[in-house]
């Protein structure tokens, strides 16, 4: 399961931590995907809800992936469940136009 933390971005908001767990203790920056309540229905979004630890329906926005200093990452509020990993991989592939041909 990938953690969802409150992260200081344009404002404090939940974000999905994409940096792999094994390297987190050793690096000074984490890559995160912001979570927003603005749902556009894009192929670059992953839907979340209260089951994930967020208050309401929202999406992970893979079009807005950023790398932030570790000290910008606050408390953990939830998780992306294992069965949502395929949706995340697809959204990231769509955001960066990654298609093996």
Secondary structure, DSSP 4 states (H G I P E B T S, - for coil): -EEEEEEESSSEEEEEE-S-HHHHTT-SEEEEEEEES-----TTEEEE-GGGT-SS-EEEEGGG-EEEEGGGEEEEEEEE-GGGHHHHHHHHHHHTT----
